């Protein structure tokens, strides 16, 4: 197709792709102006396209399909990159209890609703993942925009995000193996293989990370970018053929990089990830049947109300542990409401399931609302009236909570 | 010095804070990318910051210069007096200095003043323990150690 750049079909494809990417750029700018995440706007744009929508894609559908797949790979690659030795240790030391509370309070409502809707148990577990994971992208932006990075409850919030990332290292390979399915024994075997692969690579990255990263770290930016991007796609492709899920392959590549290579990958891959991830969000909702979305409206709303409350409870508990007063605890709870990129990634993992389309529609509606409403709620959380019984707990001096 | 408390912020950076002698809580947040923020905590609600100042790398240098410069000078002044009668002196060779163009041995500084030249700073680079054959040039800064009187004589010889 590249060689046919002069043909009408290529010209049409360029126009379609270009117009869509410019539309994404405008949405991103709009989101920046209002200080919200662009993800919900990308999702809305995807819904507006497709059958019966405002825009019809003709020849570029294939391109967007593959670009969206690459977007998932790069999102997971970037997630894998985030694991560092020190964060792993300090996260596990101080964050285990809040992390468990976070999982139980927020994943269970999703699982329960999935089962109530009569879905396959695996689809229900995926919905649990959708409601569990707060959006670290949205939340770090909100914390920084609202000038809350120095606030006392902030380390508690960030620790929860770290714990969720860590939990993904187990959750994603396990659900990916479950989705591939097969007989009981093959499923158990593939789950074990996936967990073993994660453990080996994580330990190797912690112990030999410098040497492994040294193999790819050198060279110009161009060499490095091509090496990392190439290896990520290659490993993902092989993993997919071995029925392990390409996304997990990309995640493992990110996990294996550390030190200097990790920093460079962060800098160089981020722009690429932003580009492909945007097409992923667009394409995700593009595939959603508007009828499914309408059906999902009521369950999604119920789920948002329920899991907004459970996130507030999680943040309330975690911030209390670091000595924050009620207002701070409420700030921590409300900032966690926003779900985003990984909720969509998790829902996308299940797109091949029988209940996949409904899961996708529900997740899209859920993320759409929570990513837009969450930041607004937390912005005004200091004005939320609290029962006077709670307000009696006066803020303690900072010295009282000095961390070692 | 007050007790400084350190908190790691995963994915963001490191925060240090302390309580001033007047009881105010202030802190500095260092981002992984090198940006810094000065945090002033609210006196009524120490969970919150009442004011935040974001500093670029250059701003950080300016602020630390303003806060720290006088202390460095004081410290140098103190060193000259502190070591039991021993002092250190930095002396710059002017273009007219008789020492310029001659070696350290030629000047016979140790014999005449009892003070030793322990280092020469030339163009921002320091040359420790120069020997008697070391040639001095105009613009060099010599670092000499000796008694206060000896150093005064050294200064006279070099600056003449």
Interface residues (C-beta under 8 A of the other chain):
Chain A: X82 X86 X87 X90 X91 X136 X140 X147 X149 X150 X151 X152 X153 X154 X155 X158 X159 X161 X162 X324 X325 X327 X328 X395 X396 X397 X398 X399 X402 X403
Chain B: X3 X5 X6 X7 X8 X9 X10 X11 X12 X15 X17 X19 X25 X27 X29 X37 X39 X41 X44 X45 X46 X47 X48 X49 X52
